[in-house]
């Protein structure tokens, strides 16, 4: 029988999949996560402050600062947790498939075989450009979960994976065609 702390150790254990073989995200992605979080919460704080100010005239018991303070504190907390979220991401290119793992409470491990990739995009927004990172987007066949994003890698690495995945996919297709030709003869 497990002790009272057993559930917590099961839930908050790091991703065991490919342990030690996963590449971490670039350090610039941590800064991207922090800055986008701060920007989002500043906008949310302003958006909450306006109705709070308007309601404080009708409801005298409601302090004007209560709602904006709550949102601002949530923003500070989220920004402080950005490092933990960043550390829970990992990826690996094995030559035939891309592994993307993430999560703390809900852990996700996605494997994308090169043969299933239809096309690959490399995107880079202004904040990502500022910190030298990009997002690799793999599009696969199917409707549900047909897009896999790998944020926080350098643009050079993303381009390199794109070239390798394309070459590997072409090689796999050629092998399959050769095997089909042998079977048909």
Buried (B, 14 or more C-beta within 10 A) or exposed (E): EEEEEEEEEEEEEEBEBBEEEBBBBBEBBBBBBBBBBBEEBEEBBEEBBEEBEEEBEEEEEEEBEEBBBEBBEEBEEBBEBBEEBBEBBBBBBEEBBBBBBBEBEEBEBBBBBBBBBEEBBBEBEEBBEEBBBBBBBBBBEEEEEEEBBBBBBBBEBBBBBBEBBBEBBEEBEEEEEEEEEEEEE
